[in-house]
Amino acid sequence: MNVGRYLPKGLQAIWRAKLRAAYRQNKYEVAVRSLEKLAAELHSINPSAEASLKEGLEETLSLHRLGLYAELGKDTIF
């Protein structure tokens, strides 16, 4: 997943922060909902960025799904 490469330079830092906040949710369900909302926002900005986010979504949430993100994942994403 490389959402940023599909976005203009001026939006990359903003979206990096949005994605970081979504991934830092401890609960899987909350993280999924947050990322799905971001994907919907990305659709109007760049459908390729949206597709990139959706493509690796489940794989990037493995620690969340296992309930281990709070313990192991804080420093691994972004």
mmCIF file of the N, C-alpha and C atoms, coordinates in Angstrom:
data_MODEL
# 
_entry.id   MODEL 
# 
loop_
_atom_site.group_PDB 
_atom_site.id 
_atom_site.type_symbol 
_atom_site.label_atom_id 
_atom_site.label_alt_id 
_atom_site.label_comp_id 
_atom_site.label_asym_id 
_atom_site.label_entity_id 
_atom_site.label_seq_id 
_atom_site.pdbx_PDB_ins_code 
_atom_site.Cartn_x 
_atom_site.Cartn_y 
_atom_site.Cartn_z 
_atom_site.occupancy 
_atom_site.B_iso_or_equiv 
_atom_site.pdbx_formal_charge 
_atom_site.auth_seq_id 
_atom_site.auth_comp_id 
_atom_site.auth_asym_id 
_atom_site.auth_atom_id 
_atom_site.pdbx_PDB_model_num 
ATOM 1   N N  . MET A 1 1  ? 0.843   -1.170  0.000  1.00 0.00 ? 1  MET A N  1 
ATOM 2   C CA . MET A 1 1  ? 0.000   0.000   0.000  1.00 0.00 ? 1  MET A CA 1 
ATOM 3   C C  . MET A 1 1  ? 0.892   1.237   0.000  1.00 0.00 ? 1  MET A C  1 
ATOM 4   N N  . ASN A 1 2  ? 0.675   2.080   -0.986 1.00 0.00 ? 2  ASN A N  1 
ATOM 5   C CA . ASN A 1 2  ? 1.406   3.330   -1.050 1.00 0.00 ? 2  ASN A CA 1 
ATOM 6   C C  . ASN A 1 2  ? 0.465   4.423   -1.536 1.00 0.00 ? 2  ASN A C  1 
ATOM 7   N N  . VAL A 1 3  ? -0.435  4.801   -0.689 1.00 0.00 ? 3  VAL A N  1 
ATOM 8   C CA . VAL A 1 3  ? -1.461  5.776   -1.026 1.00 0.00 ? 3  VAL A CA 1 
ATOM 9   C C  . VAL A 1 3  ? -0.828  7.095   -1.449 1.00 0.00 ? 3  VAL A C  1 
ATOM 10  N N  . GLY A 1 4  ? 0.201   7.512   -0.747 1.00 0.00 ? 4  GLY A N  1 
ATOM 11  C CA . GLY A 1 4  ? 0.826   8.807   -0.989 1.00 0.00 ? 4  GLY A CA 1 
ATOM 12  C C  . GLY A 1 4  ? 1.327   9.028   -2.400 1.00 0.00 ? 4  GLY A C  1 
ATOM 13  N N  . ARG A 1 5  ? 1.765   7.990   -3.056 1.00 0.00 ? 5  ARG A N  1 
ATOM 14  C CA . ARG A 1 5  ? 2.311   8.182   -4.400 1.00 0.00 ? 5  ARG A CA 1 
ATOM 15  C C  . ARG A 1 5  ? 1.246   8.595   -5.409 1.00 0.00 ? 5  ARG A C  1 
ATOM 16  N N  . TYR A 1 6  ? -0.003  8.417   -5.072 1.00 0.00 ? 6  TYR A N  1 
ATOM 17  C CA . TYR A 1 6  ? -1.092  8.809   -5.959 1.00 0.00 ? 6  TYR A CA 1 
ATOM 18  C C  . TYR A 1 6  ? -1.619  10.223  -5.669 1.00 0.00 ? 6  TYR A C  1 
ATOM 19  N N  . LEU A 1 7  ? -1.087  10.834  -4.626 1.00 0.00 ? 7  LEU A N  1 
ATOM 20  C CA . LEU A 1 7  ? -1.585  12.136  -4.203 1.00 0.00 ? 7  LEU A CA 1 
ATOM 21  C C  . LEU A 1 7  ? -0.603  13.246  -4.538 1.00 0.00 ? 7  LEU A C  1 
ATOM 22  N N  . PRO A 1 8  ? -1.116  14.458  -4.758 1.00 0.00 ? 8  PRO A N  1 
ATOM 23  C CA . PRO A 1 8  ? -0.215  15.596  -4.967 1.00 0.00 ? 8  PRO A CA 1 
ATOM 24  C C  . PRO A 1 8  ? 0.634   15.828  -3.725 1.00 0.00 ? 8  PRO A C  1 
ATOM 25  N N  . LYS A 1 9  ? 1.824   16.364  -3.919 1.00 0.00 ? 9  LYS A N  1 
ATOM 26  C CA . LYS A 1 9  ? 2.754   16.603  -2.793 1.00 0.00 ? 9  LYS A CA 1 
ATOM 27  C C  . LYS A 1 9  ? 2.084   17.365  -1.656 1.00 0.00 ? 9  LYS A C  1 
ATOM 28  N N  . GLY A 1 10 ? 1.257   18.339  -1.994 1.00 0.00 ? 10 GLY A N  1 
ATOM 29  C CA . GLY A 1 10 ? 0.617   19.159  -0.977 1.00 0.00 ? 10 GLY A CA 1 
ATOM 30  C C  . GLY A 1 10 ? -0.369  18.414  -0.094 1.00 0.00 ? 10 GLY A C  1 
ATOM 31  N N  . LEU A 1 11 ? -0.816  17.260  -0.515 1.00 0.00 ? 11 LEU A N  1 
ATOM 32  C CA . LEU A 1 11 ? -1.765  16.464  0.267  1.00 0.00 ? 11 LEU A CA 1 
ATOM 33  C C  . LEU A 1 11 ? -1.122  15.289  0.985  1.00 0.00 ? 11 LEU A C  1 
ATOM 34  N N  . GLN A 1 12 ? 0.085   14.951  0.635  1.00 0.00 ? 12 GLN A N  1 
ATOM 35  C CA . GLN A 1 12 ? 0.700   13.736  1.173  1.00 0.00 ? 12 GLN A CA 1 
ATOM 36  C C  . GLN A 1 12 ? 0.856   13.759  2.687  1.00 0.00 ? 12 GLN A C  1 
ATOM 37  N N  . ALA A 1 13 ? 1.331   14.839  3.268  1.00 0.00 ? 13 ALA A N  1 
ATOM 38  C CA . ALA A 1 13 ? 1.522   14.898  4.719  1.00 0.00 ? 13 ALA A CA 1 
ATOM 39  C C  . ALA A 1 13 ? 0.181   14.830  5.450  1.00 0.00 ? 13 ALA A C  1 
ATOM 40  N N  . ILE A 1 14 ? -0.818  15.495  4.902  1.00 0.00 ? 14 ILE A N  1 
ATOM 41  C CA . ILE A 1 14 ? -2.154  15.486  5.507  1.00 0.00 ? 14 ILE A CA 1 
ATOM 42  C C  . ILE A 1 14 ? -2.696  14.063  5.533  1.00 0.00 ? 14 ILE A C  1 
ATOM 43  N N  . TRP A 1 15 ? -2.567  13.372  4.411  1.00 0.00 ? 15 TRP A N  1 
ATOM 44  C CA . TRP A 1 15 ? -3.098  12.007  4.332  1.00 0.00 ? 15 TRP A CA 1 
ATOM 45  C C  . TRP A 1 15 ? -2.268  11.024  5.140  1.00 0.00 ? 15 TRP A C  1 
ATOM 46  N N  . ARG A 1 16 ? -0.983  11.251  5.223  1.00 0.00 ? 16 ARG A N  1 
ATOM 47  C CA . ARG A 1 16 ? -0.146  10.397  6.075  1.00 0.00 ? 16 ARG A CA 1 
ATOM 48  C C  . ARG A 1 16 ? -0.639  10.495  7.523  1.00 0.00 ? 16 ARG A C  1 
ATOM 49  N N  . ALA A 1 17 ? -0.953  11.700  7.971  1.00 0.00 ? 17 ALA A N  1 
ATOM 50  C CA . ALA A 1 17 ? -1.455  11.896  9.338  1.00 0.00 ? 17 ALA A CA 1 
ATOM 51  C C  . ALA A 1 17 ? -2.826  11.236  9.521  1.00 0.00 ? 17 ALA A C  1 
ATOM 52  N N  . LYS A 1 18 ? -3.708  11.369  8.535  1.00 0.00 ? 18 LYS A N  1 
ATOM 53  C CA . LYS A 1 18 ? -5.027  10.747  8.615  1.00 0.00 ? 18 LYS A CA 1 
ATOM 54  C C  . LYS A 1 18 ? -4.910  9.227   8.693  1.00 0.00 ? 18 LYS A C  1 
ATOM 55  N N  . LEU A 1 19 ? -4.058  8.668   7.845  1.00 0.00 ? 19 LEU A N  1 
ATOM 56  C CA . LEU A 1 19 ? -3.880  7.214   7.845  1.00 0.00 ? 19 LEU A CA 1 
ATOM 57  C C  . LEU A 1 19 ? -3.247  6.741   9.149  1.00 0.00 ? 19 LEU A C  1 
ATOM 58  N N  . ARG A 1 20 ? -2.261  7.472   9.625  1.00 0.00 ? 20 ARG A N  1 
ATOM 59  C CA . ARG A 1 20 ? -1.608  7.112   10.886 1.00 0.00 ? 20 ARG A CA 1 
ATOM 60  C C  . ARG A 1 20 ? -2.638  7.078   12.015 1.00 0.00 ? 20 ARG A C  1 
ATOM 61  N N  . ALA A 1 21 ? -3.490  8.090   12.072 1.00 0.00 ? 21 ALA A N  1 
ATOM 62  C CA . ALA A 1 21 ? -4.513  8.139   13.134 1.00 0.00 ? 21 ALA A CA 1 
ATOM 63  C C  . ALA A 1 21 ? -5.464  6.952   13.030 1.00 0.00 ? 21 ALA A C  1 
ATOM 64  N N  . ALA A 1 22 ? -5.848  6.587   11.820 1.00 0.00 ? 22 ALA A N  1 
ATOM 65  C CA . ALA A 1 22 ? -6.748  5.445   11.645 1.00 0.00 ? 22 ALA A CA 1 
ATOM 66  C C  . ALA A 1 22 ? -6.076  4.147   12.068 1.00 0.00 ? 22 ALA A C  1 
ATOM 67  N N  . TYR A 1 23 ? -4.837  3.959   11.665 1.00 0.00 ? 23 TYR A N  1 
ATOM 68  C CA . TYR A 1 23 ? -4.136  2.722   12.008 1.00 0.00 ? 23 TYR A CA 1 
ATOM 69  C C  . TYR A 1 23 ? -3.805  2.631   13.493 1.00 0.00 ? 23 TYR A C  1 
ATOM 70  N N  . ARG A 1 24 ? -3.714  3.745   14.165 1.00 0.00 ? 24 ARG A N  1 
ATOM 71  C CA . ARG A 1 24 ? -3.370  3.725   15.590 1.00 0.00 ? 24 ARG A CA 1 
ATOM 72  C C  . ARG A 1 24 ? -4.561  3.430   16.498 1.00 0.00 ? 24 ARG A C  1 
ATOM 73  N N  . GLN A 1 25 ? -5.692  3.166   15.916 1.00 0.00 ? 25 GLN A N  1 
ATOM 74  C CA . GLN A 1 25 ? -6.841  2.724   16.707 1.00 0.00 ? 25 GLN A CA 1 
ATOM 75  C C  . GLN A 1 25 ? -6.548  1.318   17.223 1.00 0.00 ? 25 GLN A C  1 
ATOM 76  N N  . ASN A 1 26 ? -6.779  1.076   18.486 1.00 0.00 ? 26 ASN A N  1 
ATOM 77  C CA . ASN A 1 26 ? -6.455  -0.229  19.068 1.00 0.00 ? 26 ASN A CA 1 
ATOM 78  C C  . ASN A 1 26 ? -7.396  -1.341  18.643 1.00 0.00 ? 26 ASN A C  1 
ATOM 79  N N  . LYS A 1 27 ? -8.637  -1.016  18.435 1.00 0.00 ? 27 LYS A N  1 
ATOM 80  C CA . LYS A 1 27 ? -9.636  -2.036  18.103 1.00 0.00 ? 27 LYS A CA 1 
ATOM 81  C C  . LYS A 1 27 ? -9.762  -2.192  16.595 1.00 0.00 ? 27 LYS A C  1 
ATOM 82  N N  . TYR A 1 28 ? -9.819  -3.439  16.156 1.00 0.00 ? 28 TYR A N  1 
ATOM 83  C CA . TYR A 1 28 ? -9.926  -3.764  14.734 1.00 0.00 ? 28 TYR A CA 1 
ATOM 84  C C  . TYR A 1 28 ? -11.120 -3.074  14.084 1.00 0.00 ? 28 TYR A C  1 
ATOM 85  N N  . GLU A 1 29 ? -12.297 -3.184  14.705 1.00 0.00 ? 29 GLU A N  1 
ATOM 86  C CA . GLU A 1 29 ? -13.519 -2.633  14.116 1.00 0.00 ? 29 GLU A CA 1 
ATOM 87  C C  . GLU A 1 29 ? -13.419 -1.127  13.927 1.00 0.00 ? 29 GLU A C  1 
ATOM 88  N N  . VAL A 1 30 ? -12.827 -0.448  14.889 1.00 0.00 ? 30 VAL A N  1 
ATOM 89  C CA . VAL A 1 30 ? -12.685 1.008   14.815 1.00 0.00 ? 30 VAL A CA 1 
ATOM 90  C C  . VAL A 1 30 ? -11.701 1.378   13.704 1.00 0.00 ? 30 VAL A C  1 
ATOM 91  N N  . ALA A 1 31 ? -10.599 0.648   13.631 1.00 0.00 ? 31 ALA A N  1 
ATOM 92  C CA . ALA A 1 31 ? -9.607  0.913   12.585 1.00 0.00 ? 31 ALA A CA 1 
ATOM 93  C C  . ALA A 1 31 ? -10.199 0.676   11.196 1.00 0.00 ? 31 ALA A C  1 
ATOM 94  N N  . VAL A 1 32 ? -10.943 -0.399  11.026 1.00 0.00 ? 32 VAL A N  1 
ATOM 95  C CA . VAL A 1 32 ? -11.561 -0.698  9.726  1.00 0.00 ? 32 VAL A CA 1 
ATOM 96  C C  . VAL A 1 32 ? -12.531 0.412   9.341  1.00 0.00 ? 32 VAL A C  1 
ATOM 97  N N  . ARG A 1 33 ? -13.390 0.815   10.256 1.00 0.00 ? 33 ARG A N  1 
ATOM 98  C CA . ARG A 1 33 ? -14.356 1.885   9.949  1.00 0.00 ? 33 ARG A CA 1 
ATOM 99  C C  . ARG A 1 33 ? -13.635 3.175   9.578  1.00 0.00 ? 33 ARG A C  1 
ATOM 100 N N  . SER A 1 34 ? -12.596 3.511   10.310 1.00 0.00 ? 34 SER A N  1 
ATOM 101 C CA . SER A 1 34 ? -11.831 4.730   10.025 1.00 0.00 ? 34 SER A CA 1 
ATOM 102 C C  . SER A 1 34 ? -11.193 4.664   8.648  1.00 0.00 ? 34 SER A C  1 
ATOM 103 N N  . LEU A 1 35 ? -10.606 3.537   8.323  1.00 0.00 ? 35 LEU A N  1 
ATOM 104 C CA . LEU A 1 35 ? -9.940  3.384   7.025  1.00 0.00 ? 35 LEU A CA 1 
ATOM 105 C C  . LEU A 1 35 ? -10.941 3.335   5.879  1.00 0.00 ? 35 LEU A C  1 
ATOM 106 N N  . GLU A 1 36 ? -12.098 2.751   6.102  1.00 0.00 ? 36 GLU A N  1 
ATOM 107 C CA . GLU A 1 36 ? -13.131 2.737   5.066  1.00 0.00 ? 36 GLU A CA 1 
ATOM 108 C C  . GLU A 1 36 ? -13.641 4.150   4.783  1.00 0.00 ? 36 GLU A C  1 
ATOM 109 N N  . LYS A 1 37 ? -13.773 4.969   5.826  1.00 0.00 ? 37 LYS A N  1 
ATOM 110 C CA . LYS A 1 37 ? -14.173 6.364   5.633  1.00 0.00 ? 37 LYS A CA 1 
ATOM 111 C C  . LYS A 1 37 ? -13.112 7.121   4.834  1.00 0.00 ? 37 LYS A C  1 
ATOM 112 N N  . LEU A 1 38 ? -11.854 6.870   5.150  1.00 0.00 ? 38 LEU A N  1 
ATOM 113 C CA . LEU A 1 38 ? -10.771 7.521   4.407  1.00 0.00 ? 38 LEU A CA 1 
ATOM 114 C C  . LEU A 1 38 ? -10.757 7.069   2.953  1.00 0.00 ? 38 LEU A C  1 
ATOM 115 N N  . ALA A 1 39 ? -11.019 5.798   2.721  1.00 0.00 ? 39 ALA A N  1 
ATOM 116 C CA . ALA A 1 39 ? -11.070 5.296   1.345  1.00 0.00 ? 39 ALA A CA 1 
ATOM 117 C C  . ALA A 1 39 ? -12.169 6.009   0.563  1.00 0.00 ? 39 ALA A C  1 
ATOM 118 N N  . ALA A 1 40 ? -13.310 6.224   1.190  1.00 0.00 ? 40 ALA A N  1 
ATOM 119 C CA . ALA A 1 40 ? -14.412 6.931   0.526  1.00 0.00 ? 40 ALA A CA 1 
ATOM 120 C C  . ALA A 1 40 ? -14.002 8.366   0.195  1.00 0.00 ? 40 ALA A C  1 
ATOM 121 N N  . GLU A 1 41 ? -13.285 9.015   1.103  1.00 0.00 ? 41 GLU A N  1 
ATOM 122 C CA . GLU A 1 41 ? -12.779 10.371  0.837  1.00 0.00 ? 41 GLU A CA 1 
ATOM 123 C C  . GLU A 1 41 ? -11.802 10.362  -0.333 1.00 0.00 ? 41 GLU A C  1 
ATOM 124 N N  . LEU A 1 42 ? -10.941 9.365   -0.342 1.00 0.00 ? 42 LEU A N  1 
ATOM 125 C CA . LEU A 1 42 ? -9.934  9.284   -1.406 1.00 0.00 ? 42 LEU A CA 1 
ATOM 126 C C  . LEU A 1 42 ? -10.550 9.081   -2.780 1.00 0.00 ? 42 LEU A C  1 
ATOM 127 N N  . HIS A 1 43 ? -11.712 8.469   -2.838 1.00 0.00 ? 43 HIS A N  1 
ATOM 128 C CA . HIS A 1 43 ? -12.352 8.208   -4.126 1.00 0.00 ? 43 HIS A CA 1 
ATOM 129 C C  . HIS A 1 43 ? -12.511 9.494   -4.937 1.00 0.00 ? 43 HIS A C  1 
ATOM 130 N N  . SER A 1 44 ? -12.898 10.574  -4.268 1.00 0.00 ? 44 SER A N  1 
ATOM 131 C CA . SER A 1 44 ? -13.100 11.833  -4.990 1.00 0.00 ? 44 SER A CA 1 
ATOM 132 C C  . SER A 1 44 ? -11.792 12.561  -5.292 1.00 0.00 ? 44 SER A C  1 
ATOM 133 N N  . ILE A 1 45 ? -10.735 12.203  -4.587 1.00 0.00 ? 45 ILE A N  1 
ATOM 134 C CA . ILE A 1 45 ? -9.437  12.838  -4.822 1.00 0.00 ? 45 ILE A CA 1 
ATOM 135 C C  . ILE A 1 45 ? -8.662  12.087  -5.895 1.00 0.00 ? 45 ILE A C  1 
ATOM 136 N N  . ASN A 1 46 ? -8.588  10.761  -5.720 1.00 0.00 ? 46 ASN A N  1 
ATOM 137 C CA . ASN A 1 46 ? -7.859  9.931   -6.679 1.00 0.00 ? 46 ASN A CA 1 
ATOM 138 C C  . ASN A 1 46 ? -8.276  8.479   -6.475 1.00 0.00 ? 46 ASN A C  1 
ATOM 139 N N  . PRO A 1 47 ? -9.043  7.918   -7.408 1.00 0.00 ? 47 PRO A N  1 
ATOM 140 C CA . PRO A 1 47 ? -9.500  6.533   -7.278 1.00 0.00 ? 47 PRO A CA 1 
ATOM 141 C C  . PRO A 1 47 ? -8.356  5.520   -7.153 1.00 0.00 ? 47 PRO A C  1 
ATOM 142 N N  . SER A 1 48 ? -7.202  5.821   -7.713 1.00 0.00 ? 48 SER A N  1 
ATOM 143 C CA . SER A 1 48 ? -6.062  4.905   -7.577 1.00 0.00 ? 48 SER A CA 1 
ATOM 144 C C  . SER A 1 48 ? -5.551  4.880   -6.142 1.00 0.00 ? 48 SER A C  1 
ATOM 145 N N  . ALA A 1 49 ? -5.596  6.018   -5.471 1.00 0.00 ? 49 ALA A N  1 
ATOM 146 C CA . ALA A 1 49 ? -5.206  6.074   -4.054 1.00 0.00 ? 49 ALA A CA 1 
ATOM 147 C C  . ALA A 1 49 ? -6.197  5.271   -3.217 1.00 0.00 ? 49 ALA A C  1 
ATOM 148 N N  . GLU A 1 50 ? -7.471  5.403   -3.546 1.00 0.00 ? 50 GLU A N  1 
ATOM 149 C CA . GLU A 1 50 ? -8.507  4.620   -2.863 1.00 0.00 ? 50 GLU A CA 1 
ATOM 150 C C  . GLU A 1 50 ? -8.251  3.123   -3.047 1.00 0.00 ? 50 GLU A C  1 
ATOM 151 N N  . ALA A 1 51 ? -7.985  2.728   -4.281 1.00 0.00 ? 51 ALA A N  1 
ATOM 152 C CA . ALA A 1 51 ? -7.740  1.310   -4.575 1.00 0.00 ? 51 ALA A CA 1 
ATOM 153 C C  . ALA A 1 51 ? -6.503  0.804   -3.836 1.00 0.00 ? 51 ALA A C  1 
ATOM 154 N N  . SER A 1 52 ? -5.482  1.634   -3.750 1.00 0.00 ? 52 SER A N  1 
ATOM 155 C CA . SER A 1 52 ? -4.263  1.243   -3.048 1.00 0.00 ? 52 SER A CA 1 
ATOM 156 C C  . SER A 1 52 ? -4.542  0.992   -1.570 1.00 0.00 ? 52 SER A C  1 
ATOM 157 N N  . LEU A 1 53 ? -5.326  1.853   -0.962 1.00 0.00 ? 53 LEU A N  1 
ATOM 158 C CA . LEU A 1 53 ? -5.674  1.675   0.450  1.00 0.00 ? 53 LEU A CA 1 
ATOM 159 C C  . LEU A 1 53 ? -6.477  0.395   0.645  1.00 0.00 ? 53 LEU A C  1 
ATOM 160 N N  . LYS A 1 54 ? -7.470  0.181   -0.190 1.00 0.00 ? 54 LYS A N  1 
ATOM 161 C CA . LYS A 1 54 ? -8.320  -1.004  -0.051 1.00 0.00 ? 54 LYS A CA 1 
ATOM 162 C C  . LYS A 1 54 ? -7.577  -2.301  -0.339 1.00 0.00 ? 54 LYS A C  1 
ATOM 163 N N  . GLU A 1 55 ? -6.621  -2.243  -1.245 1.00 0.00 ? 55 GLU A N  1 
ATOM 164 C CA . GLU A 1 55 ? -5.898  -3.452  -1.670 1.00 0.00 ? 55 GLU A CA 1 
ATOM 165 C C  . GLU A 1 55 ? -5.215  -4.171  -0.513 1.00 0.00 ? 55 GLU A C  1 
ATOM 166 N N  . GLY A 1 56 ? -4.550  -3.452  0.343  1.00 0.00 ? 56 GLY A N  1 
ATOM 167 C CA . GLY A 1 56 ? -3.806  -4.100  1.414  1.00 0.00 ? 56 GLY A CA 1 
ATOM 168 C C  . GLY A 1 56 ? -4.433  -3.960  2.779  1.00 0.00 ? 56 GLY A C  1 
ATOM 169 N N  . LEU A 1 57 ? -5.683  -3.558  2.819  1.00 0.00 ? 57 LEU A N  1 
ATOM 170 C CA . LEU A 1 57 ? -6.323  -3.227  4.086  1.00 0.00 ? 57 LEU A CA 1 
ATOM 171 C C  . LEU A 1 57 ? -6.291  -4.365  5.099  1.00 0.00 ? 57 LEU A C  1 
ATOM 172 N N  . GLU A 1 58 ? -6.755  -5.527  4.737  1.00 0.00 ? 58 GLU A N  1 
ATOM 173 C CA . GLU A 1 58 ? -6.814  -6.636  5.701  1.00 0.00 ? 58 GLU A CA 1 
ATOM 174 C C  . GLU A 1 58 ? -5.428  -7.068  6.170  1.00 0.00 ? 58 GLU A C  1 
ATOM 175 N N  . GLU A 1 59 ? -4.469  -7.091  5.251  1.00 0.00 ? 59 GLU A N  1 
ATOM 176 C CA . GLU A 1 59 ? -3.114  -7.503  5.635  1.00 0.00 ? 59 GLU A CA 1 
ATOM 177 C C  . GLU A 1 59 ? -2.495  -6.521  6.617  1.00 0.00 ? 59 GLU A C  1 
ATOM 178 N N  . THR A 1 60 ? -2.763  -5.229  6.413  1.00 0.00 ? 60 THR A N  1 
ATOM 179 C CA . THR A 1 60 ? -2.163  -4.234  7.301  1.00 0.00 ? 60 THR A CA 1 
ATOM 180 C C  . THR A 1 60 ? -2.832  -4.178  8.660  1.00 0.00 ? 60 THR A C  1 
ATOM 181 N N  . LEU A 1 61 ? -3.956  -4.856  8.810  1.00 0.00 ? 61 LEU A N  1 
ATOM 182 C CA . LEU A 1 61 ? -4.669  -4.865  10.089 1.00 0.00 ? 61 LEU A CA 1 
ATOM 183 C C  . LEU A 1 61 ? -4.530  -6.190  10.839 1.00 0.00 ? 61 LEU A C  1 
ATOM 184 N N  . SER A 1 62 ? -3.563  -6.993  10.490 1.00 0.00 ? 62 SER A N  1 
ATOM 185 C CA . SER A 1 62 ? -3.387  -8.307  11.130 1.00 0.00 ? 62 SER A CA 1 
ATOM 186 C C  . SER A 1 62 ? -3.218  -8.195  12.643 1.00 0.00 ? 62 SER A C  1 
ATOM 187 N N  . LEU A 1 63 ? -2.376  -7.286  13.107 1.00 0.00 ? 63 LEU A N  1 
ATOM 188 C CA . LEU A 1 63 ? -2.174  -7.141  14.551 1.00 0.00 ? 63 LEU A CA 1 
ATOM 189 C C  . LEU A 1 63 ? -3.458  -6.675  15.235 1.00 0.00 ? 63 LEU A C  1 
ATOM 190 N N  . HIS A 1 64 ? -4.216  -5.827  14.571 1.00 0.00 ? 64 HIS A N  1 
ATOM 191 C CA . HIS A 1 64 ? -5.494  -5.376  15.120 1.00 0.00 ? 64 HIS A CA 1 
ATOM 192 C C  . HIS A 1 64 ? -6.440  -6.569  15.278 1.00 0.00 ? 64 HIS A C  1 
ATOM 193 N N  . ARG A 1 65 ? -6.523  -7.358  14.213 1.00 0.00 ? 65 ARG A N  1 
ATOM 194 C CA . ARG A 1 65 ? -7.449  -8.501  14.202 1.00 0.00 ? 65 ARG A CA 1 
ATOM 195 C C  . ARG A 1 65 ? -7.101  -9.494  15.303 1.00 0.00 ? 65 ARG A C  1 
ATOM 196 N N  . LEU A 1 66 ? -5.820  -9.653  15.573 1.00 0.00 ? 66 LEU A N  1 
ATOM 197 C CA . LEU A 1 66 ? -5.375  -10.585 16.603 1.00 0.00 ? 66 LEU A CA 1 
ATOM 198 C C  . LEU A 1 66 ? -5.420  -9.983  18.009 1.00 0.00 ? 66 LEU A C  1 
ATOM 199 N N  . GLY A 1 67 ? -5.764  -8.701  18.101 1.00 0.00 ? 67 GLY A N  1 
ATOM 200 C CA . GLY A 1 67 ? -5.812  -8.038  19.399 1.00 0.00 ? 67 GLY A CA 1 
ATOM 201 C C  . GLY A 1 67 ? -4.443  -7.715  19.955 1.00 0.00 ? 67 GLY A C  1 
ATOM 202 N N  . LEU A 1 68 ? -3.438  -7.603  19.086 1.00 0.00 ? 68 LEU A N  1 
ATOM 203 C CA . LEU A 1 68 ? -2.066  -7.380  19.537 1.00 0.00 ? 68 LEU A CA 1 
ATOM 204 C C  . LEU A 1 68 ? -1.516  -6.005  19.170 1.00 0.00 ? 68 LEU A C  1 
ATOM 205 N N  . TYR A 1 69 ? -2.316  -5.184  18.519 1.00 0.00 ? 69 TYR A N  1 
ATOM 206 C CA . TYR A 1 69 ? -1.781  -3.903  18.052 1.00 0.00 ? 69 TYR A CA 1 
ATOM 207 C C  . TYR A 1 69 ? -1.323  -3.018  19.202 1.00 0.00 ? 69 TYR A C  1 
ATOM 208 N N  . ALA A 1 70 ? -2.094  -2.951  20.280 1.00 0.00 ? 70 ALA A N  1 
ATOM 209 C CA . ALA A 1 70 ? -1.730  -2.089  21.409 1.00 0.00 ? 70 ALA A CA 1 
ATOM 210 C C  . ALA A 1 70 ? -0.362  -2.471  21.965 1.00 0.00 ? 70 ALA A C  1 
ATOM 211 N N  . GLU A 1 71 ? -0.061  -3.751  21.949 1.00 0.00 ? 71 GLU A N  1 
ATOM 212 C CA . GLU A 1 71 ? 1.206   -4.241  22.512 1.00 0.00 ? 71 GLU A CA 1 
ATOM 213 C C  . GLU A 1 71 ? 2.361   -4.196  21.510 1.00 0.00 ? 71 GLU A C  1 
ATOM 214 N N  . LEU A 1 72 ? 2.104   -4.565  20.273 1.00 0.00 ? 72 LEU A N  1 
ATOM 215 C CA . LEU A 1 72 ? 3.187   -4.746  19.312 1.00 0.00 ? 72 LEU A CA 1 
ATOM 216 C C  . LEU A 1 72 ? 3.221   -3.754  18.155 1.00 0.00 ? 72 LEU A C  1 
ATOM 217 N N  . GLY A 1 73 ? 2.133   -3.066  17.897 1.00 0.00 ? 73 GLY A N  1 
ATOM 218 C CA . GLY A 1 73 ? 2.049   -2.348  16.640 1.00 0.00 ? 73 GLY A CA 1 
ATOM 219 C C  . GLY A 1 73 ? 2.258   -0.856  16.647 1.00 0.00 ? 73 GLY A C  1 
ATOM 220 N N  . LYS A 1 74 ? 2.339   -0.220  17.745 1.00 0.00 ? 74 LYS A N  1 
ATOM 221 C CA . LYS A 1 74 ? 2.373   1.242   17.786 1.00 0.00 ? 74 LYS A CA 1 
ATOM 222 C C  . LYS A 1 74 ? 3.463   1.856   16.933 1.00 0.00 ? 74 LYS A C  1 
ATOM 223 N N  . ASP A 1 75 ? 4.613   1.237   16.834 1.00 0.00 ? 75 ASP A N  1 
ATOM 224 C CA . ASP A 1 75 ? 5.717   1.825   16.083 1.00 0.00 ? 75 ASP A CA 1 
ATOM 225 C C  . ASP A 1 75 ? 5.911   1.212   14.713 1.00 0.00 ? 75 ASP A C  1 
ATOM 226 N N  . THR A 1 76 ? 4.993   0.345   14.296 1.00 0.00 ? 76 THR A N  1 
ATOM 227 C CA . THR A 1 76 ? 5.232   -0.368  13.035 1.00 0.00 ? 76 THR A CA 1 
ATOM 228 C C  . THR A 1 76 ? 4.600   0.269   11.818 1.00 0.00 ? 76 THR A C  1 
ATOM 229 N N  . ILE A 1 77 ? 3.615   1.115   11.977 1.00 0.00 ? 77 ILE A N  1 
ATOM 230 C CA . ILE A 1 77 ? 2.919   1.682   10.832 1.00 0.00 ? 77 ILE A CA 1 
ATOM 231 C C  . ILE A 1 77 ? 3.201   3.174   10.750 1.00 0.00 ? 77 ILE A C  1 
ATOM 232 N N  . PHE A 1 78 ? 3.733   3.575   9.609  1.00 0.00 ? 78 PHE A N  1 
ATOM 233 C CA . PHE A 1 78 ? 4.044   4.956   9.303  1.00 0.00 ? 78 PHE A CA 1 
ATOM 234 C C  . PHE A 1 78 ? 5.088   5.465   10.248 1.00 0.00 ? 78 PHE A C  1 
# 
